[in-house]
């Protein structure tokens, strides 16, 4: 899915309103090192990723299991 300006705003609004108030679970099949590249707008990328990767409020689990799509 491509991120356009409306999706940036929606994602930021959800993250910002929940920050420090409610738990938010995010799941991605992409490595965190590539997340910034998915945003065409650097301002929203910085804002969203700062909310997501705030080290004081984040617990990150990286799963390195077998790719089940390749086993069939």
C-alpha positions in Angstrom: 0.0 0.0 0.0 1.4 3.4 -0.9 1.2 6.1 1.7 -0.3 9.3 0.5 -0.8 12.6 2.4 -4.2 11.6 3.8 -2.8 8.3 5.1 0.2 10.1 6.7 -2.2 12.4 8.5 -4.5 9.6 9.7 -1.5 7.5 11.0 0.0 10.5 12.8 -3.4 11.4 14.3 -3.9 7.9 15.7 -0.4 7.7 17.1 -0.4 11.2 18.5 -3.7 10.9 20.3 -2.8 7.5 21.8 0.8 8.5 22.8 1.2 8.2 26.6 -2.5 7.4 27.1 -3.2 4.0 25.4 -1.2 1.0 24.2 -0.8 0.7 20.5 0.4 -2.5 18.8 2.1 -2.2 15.4 3.1 -5.1 13.2 5.2 -4.9 10.1 6.8 -7.4 7.8 9.4 -4.8 6.8 12.5 -4.1 8.9 12.4 -1.0 11.0 15.5 0.3 9.1 13.3 0.7 5.9 10.3 2.4 7.5 11.5 5.9 6.8 11.8 5.1 3.1 8.1 4.3 2.9 7.1 7.9 3.5 7.4 10.4 0.7 7.0 13.3 3.1 9.9 13.6 5.6 7.9 15.7 8.0 5.3 13.1 8.6 7.9 10.3 8.5 9.8 12.0 11.4 6.6 12.7 13.4 5.2 9.2 13.0 8.4 7.3 13.5 9.2 9.4 16.6 5.9 8.3 18.1 6.5 4.7 17.1 10.1 4.4 18.2 10.1 6.4 21.4 12.4 4.2 23.4 10.9 5.1 26.8 7.5 3.8 25.8 8.3 1.1 23.3 8.9 -2.7 23.4 10.2 -4.1 20.1 10.2 -7.7 19.3 12.0 -8.8 16.1 11.0 -12.3 14.9 13.4 -14.1 12.6 11.5 -17.3 12.0 11.0 -19.4 8.9 9.2 -17.7 6.0 6.2 -20.0 5.7 5.5 -18.7 2.1 8.8 -20.2 1.0 8.2 -23.7 2.6 5.2 -24.6 0.3 
